[in-house]
Amino acid sequence: MLPFVNLSADADNDYFSDGLTEEITTDLSRIHSLRVTARTSSMQHKASTKAPREIGAALGVRYLLTGSVRRAGPALRIAAQLIEATGDHQLWGDKFAGTIDEVFDLQECRRGSSPSLLTARSQSRVMSPRCVVSGCGQK
């Protein structure tokens, strides 16, 4: 899990993207079949321009979850991508568009019905993500 990048015009929104990174890292760590790098290790790669292959090697992982956050007032857009680090291939991507209030509602709903914003399962040794970003309980 790499830190989500703040693409907002206001640099003060870094706290929001860092908080989102922490929330998703915590939720992903609850999935016992995933090995999630510690937040402190991942944060060392915040704003890194290194290739996914280099970051993956440094963290000792095959897959990287990365994304961005754009916020303008209450409007919010979050994009996430799952990347195979060794081949630098994007395996999955999705986005959430709404308001800041909807994100916090989604977090609460997610805690009650699903262990994370993004769940993944192993299928033929390839990660097959299932996104629940677009709505609580939707798959």
Secondary structure, DSSP 4 states (H G I P E B T S, - for coil): -PPPEE-SS-GGGHHHHHHHHHHHHHHHHTSTT-----HHHHHTTTT--S-HHHHHHHHT-SEEEEEEEEEETTEEEEEEEEEETTTTEEEEEEEEEEEHHHHHHHHHHHHHH-S-SEEEEEETTEEEEEE-TTSTT--
